[in-house]
Amino acid sequence: MVTTTHLRSLQALDMALRKGSLKGAADALGITPAAVGQRIRAIEEYLGTDLLLRGRSGLQPTAELEMARQDLAIAFAALDRASDMLDFQRVSEIHIVAEGDWSVLWLEPRLETFRAAHPNIKFCINGAGDVPLRLGAPDLRVVQDNGPGEVLYTDILLPISGPDNPRRIADWDSDLTMEGMPLLHLDEQLTGAQPGWVDWFQAFGYRTSGPDRGVHYQNARLAMEPVRQEVGFLVCGLSLVLRDLESGQIVLPFPPDQHLMARTPFRMIVRPEAETRPQMQRFLAWLRGELRTSLQVMDKITGATSRNLTP
């Protein structure tokens, strides 16, 4: 029967062969060279045979050990996978504070795929979710500004509308297609924090009067339902509406190469203490993969490079 002591001895033996010395094994295992030697001697005494040959070229396996090395490698790989799986299956919480439109329109529609694959990870996003809000810094923060943090991407801004609205402008003078059409605005566009209709008309034409007239909304998530219901036309971040475009609930009424770039990128700040947790590492890997897929779709739609996504 293999005991915990035997496993430690076999681990020390395996690492000594990989590193070629007791010191290398000690550094990898976080123990002293003497402790590595003691563990190896313990398994040699238990088996009644020498397992290592010491020479100028470093440690070499005896013939007896050489026959078992492949099985040892397979066994330790299986133990690593099992340990990783058991650690991952513990209930874990990830607390996220994110820019509101990005959270509701980009993250949450995609998060169900991660939840389904990892049901033991619970989320609190902007104070709501599976677990209560906790005091202290969040594990992950996503903002849209020029501050510190890892740059995720810079969004593409372009007009969107419900599927029937483009028919209303199809027969109009091409130079003044949007004259008299209902415009929707976001507060951040009216303050100049992000480009909106005023900037878009200046860049591409289609309207000369009242580019700032229309209905104002506090944010994109509030404006999306009116857009779907054909209330008016909105300039919005493309990354936020990919799902609506895919479903046909909204359309692009103008050529997608007629777009503007957001003035500030989306950035991610990960709490250092959380970054090393296996659950967080898996979530970050999933998040970056989803972002990469979205940006590829955006590039295909617009022919532009929208981002600076970290590999």
PLY file of the C-alpha trace (Angstrom):
ply
format ascii 1.0
element vertex 311
property float x
property float y
property float z
element edge 310
property int vertex1
property int vertex2
end_header
0.00 0.00 0.00
1.34 3.41 -0.99
1.30 5.85 1.94
1.55 9.65 1.98
5.20 9.25 2.95
5.81 7.05 -0.08
4.14 9.61 -2.36
6.39 12.35 -1.02
9.42 10.13 -1.52
8.40 9.31 -5.09
7.74 12.99 -5.76
11.24 13.87 -4.51
12.73 11.09 -6.63
10.89 12.20 -9.75
11.86 15.85 -9.26
15.52 14.99 -8.59
15.68 13.16 -11.91
13.98 16.03 -13.74
16.29 18.66 -12.26
19.44 16.52 -12.24
20.36 17.32 -8.63
19.04 17.29 -5.07
19.36 21.07 -4.91
17.28 21.55 -8.05
14.62 19.25 -6.65
14.71 21.10 -3.32
14.20 24.46 -5.01
11.24 23.11 -6.98
9.62 21.48 -3.95
10.32 24.27 -1.49
12.32 22.07 0.93
16.01 21.61 1.72
18.38 19.34 -0.25
18.82 17.28 2.92
15.06 16.70 3.10
15.04 15.58 -0.54
17.85 13.12 0.22
16.00 11.79 3.27
12.84 11.17 1.25
14.73 9.34 -1.49
16.61 7.19 1.04
13.27 6.32 2.70
11.82 4.86 -0.53
15.12 3.10 -1.32
15.10 1.46 2.13
11.44 0.49 1.75
12.11 -1.16 -1.62
15.45 -2.60 -0.57
17.34 -1.28 -3.61
19.21 1.80 -4.83
17.24 3.96 -7.25
19.72 6.72 -8.13
23.26 6.74 -9.48
25.36 9.78 -8.68
27.97 10.82 -11.21
29.65 13.80 -12.84
26.73 14.29 -15.20
24.28 14.46 -12.31
21.74 12.01 -11.02
20.87 9.03 -13.18
18.23 6.32 -12.63
19.26 2.76 -11.90
18.00 0.04 -14.23
15.22 -0.77 -11.77
14.02 2.83 -11.66
14.36 3.31 -15.41
11.77 0.58 -15.94
9.28 2.43 -13.74
9.91 6.03 -14.86
7.16 6.19 -17.48
4.60 4.83 -15.03
5.74 7.37 -12.44
5.35 10.24 -14.91
1.83 9.09 -15.83
0.88 8.70 -12.16
2.09 12.17 -11.17
0.33 13.75 -14.16
-2.91 12.07 -13.07
-2.39 13.27 -9.49
-1.86 16.84 -10.73
-5.09 16.70 -12.71
-7.04 15.25 -9.79
-5.68 17.83 -7.37
-6.50 20.63 -9.77
-10.03 19.31 -10.28
-10.72 18.90 -6.56
-9.47 22.41 -5.85
-11.56 23.80 -8.67
-14.71 22.05 -7.47
-14.69 23.91 -4.19
-17.31 26.62 -4.06
-15.58 29.87 -4.90
-16.71 33.45 -5.28
-15.64 36.03 -7.84
-16.62 39.61 -7.11
-16.71 41.94 -10.11
-17.29 45.66 -10.41
-17.67 46.63 -14.06
-18.79 49.50 -16.26
-22.58 49.16 -16.36
-23.20 48.94 -20.10
-20.34 46.49 -20.61
-21.54 44.34 -17.74
-25.18 44.13 -18.83
-24.79 44.13 -22.62
-21.51 42.23 -23.09
-20.56 40.16 -20.02
-23.86 38.88 -18.64
-25.25 37.44 -21.92
-22.06 35.38 -22.30
-21.54 34.42 -18.68
-24.07 31.58 -18.75
-21.68 29.44 -20.79
-19.03 29.79 -18.08
-21.58 29.16 -15.32
-22.78 25.98 -17.01
-19.24 24.64 -17.27
-18.26 25.73 -13.73
-21.34 25.65 -11.50
-19.31 25.85 -8.29
-18.07 29.35 -9.05
-20.45 32.00 -7.76
-20.52 35.61 -8.94
-21.37 38.97 -7.48
-21.45 41.57 -10.25
-21.97 45.21 -9.34
-23.46 44.18 -6.01
-25.91 41.55 -7.31
-25.71 37.87 -8.14
-25.24 34.47 -6.53
-23.58 35.75 -3.36
-23.93 38.95 -1.32
-21.69 41.94 -1.87
-18.63 41.82 0.37
-16.63 44.65 1.83
-13.24 45.47 0.38
-11.78 45.57 -3.12
-13.44 43.47 -5.86
-11.53 40.61 -7.44
-11.93 42.16 -10.87
-12.73 45.66 -12.04
-13.54 46.62 -15.64
-13.61 50.34 -16.41
-13.64 52.54 -19.48
-11.06 55.24 -18.97
-7.40 56.14 -19.46
-6.31 55.04 -15.99
-4.18 52.09 -14.91
-4.91 48.49 -15.73
-4.66 46.02 -18.59
-6.10 47.41 -21.83
-8.77 45.06 -23.19
-9.91 46.91 -26.30
-11.14 50.23 -27.67
-14.70 50.03 -28.91
-16.02 50.93 -32.36
-18.94 53.37 -32.38
-21.48 53.37 -35.19
-25.20 53.94 -35.84
-27.70 51.21 -35.00
-31.46 50.94 -35.37
-34.35 48.52 -35.32
-34.75 46.37 -38.47
-37.55 48.47 -40.01
-36.05 51.94 -39.61
-33.61 51.67 -42.57
-36.63 51.35 -44.87
-37.75 54.80 -43.73
-34.58 56.38 -45.10
-34.03 54.19 -48.16
-35.66 56.60 -50.65
-34.36 59.86 -49.17
-31.71 62.11 -50.70
-28.46 60.26 -50.05
-26.75 63.44 -48.86
-29.46 64.20 -46.30
-30.66 60.72 -45.44
-31.04 61.46 -41.73
-32.74 64.86 -41.92
-35.78 64.76 -39.65
-35.12 61.23 -38.42
-35.49 60.58 -34.65
-32.14 60.54 -32.90
-31.33 58.92 -29.56
-28.44 60.15 -27.43
-26.52 58.95 -24.38
-25.52 61.28 -21.57
-21.82 60.54 -22.11
-22.18 61.68 -25.74
-23.81 64.98 -24.83
-21.05 65.74 -22.32
-18.37 64.93 -24.89
-16.97 61.99 -22.94
-17.66 59.75 -25.95
-18.44 60.52 -29.62
-22.10 60.62 -30.63
-24.33 61.88 -33.42
-22.72 65.33 -33.57
-19.31 63.78 -34.24
-20.67 61.14 -36.62
-22.54 63.67 -38.81
-19.46 65.88 -38.91
-17.40 62.94 -40.13
-19.82 61.36 -42.62
-22.61 63.82 -43.44
-26.26 62.75 -43.95
-27.66 65.58 -41.80
-27.00 69.29 -41.30
-29.67 70.42 -38.81
-30.18 69.58 -35.16
-27.59 66.80 -34.71
-28.00 67.08 -30.93
-31.81 66.96 -30.94
-33.73 63.92 -29.81
-34.33 61.75 -26.77
-31.60 61.44 -24.17
-30.84 58.27 -22.19
-28.60 57.88 -19.20
-26.80 54.87 -20.70
-26.85 52.37 -23.56
-28.60 49.62 -21.59
-31.61 51.91 -21.12
-31.56 52.99 -24.76
-31.40 49.51 -26.28
-35.06 48.60 -25.88
-36.24 51.84 -27.58
-33.82 51.07 -30.43
-35.27 47.57 -30.79
-38.77 49.08 -30.81
-37.91 51.43 -33.73
-38.09 54.59 -31.58
-34.99 56.03 -33.20
-31.38 55.73 -34.29
-28.48 55.50 -31.81
-24.69 55.69 -32.03
-23.43 52.86 -29.83
-20.41 50.66 -29.12
-20.35 47.70 -31.51
-19.07 45.28 -28.87
-22.21 45.93 -26.80
-24.67 45.00 -29.54
-23.14 41.93 -31.19
-25.79 39.61 -29.75
-28.61 41.89 -30.94
-27.07 42.07 -34.40
-26.76 38.30 -34.53
-30.41 37.82 -33.53
-31.64 40.45 -35.99
-33.19 42.65 -33.31
-31.08 45.55 -34.51
-29.28 46.36 -37.76
-26.59 48.70 -39.05
-28.33 51.31 -41.23
-25.07 52.64 -42.71
-21.90 51.03 -44.07
-19.92 49.73 -41.07
-16.72 51.35 -42.26
-18.38 54.67 -41.40
-17.55 54.45 -37.72
-15.78 56.32 -34.95
-13.49 55.06 -32.19
-14.27 55.43 -28.50
-12.16 58.03 -26.75
-11.20 55.69 -23.93
-10.54 51.92 -23.87
-11.98 49.27 -21.63
-9.43 48.29 -19.00
-9.22 45.45 -16.50
-7.73 45.58 -13.00
-7.35 42.25 -11.15
-6.81 42.19 -7.40
-3.33 40.66 -6.92
-4.48 38.29 -4.17
-7.23 36.93 -6.42
-5.13 36.53 -9.56
-3.35 33.40 -8.33
-6.53 31.48 -7.44
-7.23 28.62 -9.90
-10.87 29.65 -10.23
-9.90 33.22 -11.12
-7.28 32.05 -13.60
-9.88 29.93 -15.38
-12.35 32.79 -15.47
-9.73 35.19 -16.85
-8.76 32.67 -19.53
-12.43 32.30 -20.50
-12.93 36.08 -20.46
-9.96 36.74 -22.73
-11.12 34.02 -25.09
-14.61 35.52 -25.32
-13.17 38.99 -25.88
-10.92 37.68 -28.62
-13.91 36.10 -30.36
-15.94 39.31 -30.11
-13.12 41.39 -31.51
-12.67 39.04 -34.44
-16.36 39.44 -35.25
-16.06 43.22 -34.95
-13.07 43.30 -37.28
-14.95 41.16 -39.79
-17.95 43.53 -39.68
-16.01 46.77 -39.97
-12.67 45.87 -41.49
-11.07 47.76 -38.62
-8.73 46.88 -35.81
-10.66 47.84 -32.73
-8.44 46.83 -29.93
-5.31 46.11 -28.02
-6.27 42.83 -26.43
-3.55 41.34 -24.28
-2.72 37.77 -25.39
0 1
1 2
2 3
3 4
4 5
5 6
6 7
7 8
8 9
9 10
10 11
11 12
12 13
13 14
14 15
15 16
16 17
17 18
18 19
19 20
20 21
21 22
22 23
23 24
24 25
25 26
26 27
27 28
28 29
29 30
30 31
31 32
32 33
33 34
34 35
35 36
36 37
37 38
38 39
39 40
40 41
41 42
42 43
43 44
44 45
45 46
46 47
47 48
48 49
49 50
50 51
51 52
52 53
53 54
54 55
55 56
56 57
57 58
58 59
59 60
60 61
61 62
62 63
63 64
64 65
65 66
66 67
67 68
68 69
69 70
70 71
71 72
72 73
73 74
74 75
75 76
76 77
77 78
78 79
79 80
80 81
81 82
82 83
83 84
84 85
85 86
86 87
87 88
88 89
89 90
90 91
91 92
92 93
93 94
94 95
95 96
96 97
97 98
98 99
99 100
100 101
101 102
102 103
103 104
104 105
105 106
106 107
107 108
108 109
109 110
110 111
111 112
112 113
113 114
114 115
115 116
116 117
117 118
118 119
119 120
120 121
121 122
122 123
123 124
124 125
125 126
126 127
127 128
128 129
129 130
130 131
131 132
132 133
133 134
134 135
135 136
136 137
137 138
138 139
139 140
140 141
141 142
142 143
143 144
144 145
145 146
146 147
147 148
148 149
149 150
150 151
151 152
152 153
153 154
154 155
155 156
156 157
157 158
158 159
159 160
160 161
161 162
162 163
163 164
164 165
165 166
166 167
167 168
168 169
169 170
170 171
171 172
172 173
173 174
174 175
175 176
176 177
177 178
178 179
179 180
180 181
181 182
182 183
183 184
184 185
185 186
186 187
187 188
188 189
189 190
190 191
191 192
192 193
193 194
194 195
195 196
196 197
197 198
198 199
199 200
200 201
201 202
202 203
203 204
204 205
205 206
206 207
207 208
208 209
209 210
210 211
211 212
212 213
213 214
214 215
215 216
216 217
217 218
218 219
219 220
220 221
221 222
222 223
223 224
224 225
225 226
226 227
227 228
228 229
229 230
230 231
231 232
232 233
233 234
234 235
235 236
236 237
237 238
238 239
239 240
240 241
241 242
242 243
243 244
244 245
245 246
246 247
247 248
248 249
249 250
250 251
251 252
252 253
253 254
254 255
255 256
256 257
257 258
258 259
259 260
260 261
261 262
262 263
263 264
264 265
265 266
266 267
267 268
268 269
269 270
270 271
271 272
272 273
273 274
274 275
275 276
276 277
277 278
278 279
279 280
280 281
281 282
282 283
283 284
284 285
285 286
286 287
287 288
288 289
289 290
290 291
291 292
292 293
293 294
294 295
295 296
296 297
297 298
298 299
299 300
300 301
301 302
302 303
303 304
304 305
305 306
306 307
307 308
308 309
309 310
